[in-house]
Amino acid sequence: MMDWYADCSYHAERKRRFHATARARLRQLVAELRLPAGRFDLRSNQGGIAVSGEITLHGEQIYVQVCQPVTRADTGILIRTCRDRRDYTGGANHFAPLSLLDDIPALAAQVRAVMATGPGASRAA
């Protein structure tokens, strides 16, 4: 079981595992949301040694980013709507705890709720 809250800063192996596991969970989220192949990007930015970096799922209507906030707040999953994969600012930010990465159906429900509030909501709902 992944400890999402084990500090990745200054721990290269822990950071590698955090990124690999988060990417795998975001792939599961893609399947749960039934996002069409070729209609999303999944990318990883390792960041510097002092931070966790971030793992991002960027679809045509949704943007989900996973990181360990340096504030230690339990807001490690950012969810917001977007207009397309070139939209990097999107709609309002919504946050969820990293522990939702261990419950993909619950995370998908939260993502769907956010999608229902954004551009293209009638298509996404």
MOBEL-V55361 format. One line per field, one symbol per residue. phi: phi as a letter, one per 20 degrees, with the letter a starting at -180 (. if undefined). psi: psi as a letter, one per 40 degrees, with the letter a starting at -180 (. if undefined). Layout:
phi: ???
psi: ???
This chain:
phi: .fefdfgefmcgfffgfgfffffffffffgffelffgndbdcccdfmefecfmbccdcdfcbcccdbdgffmfecfdecbfbeafdeddleffcccfgfffecggfffffffffgfddgmgfeef
psi: hhgeehhehegdddddddddddddddddddddefhiieeiihihhdaideidaihhhhadeihhhhihheeeigfehhhiiidaeehedaaihhiiiddeeegddddddddddddeeahfdddd.
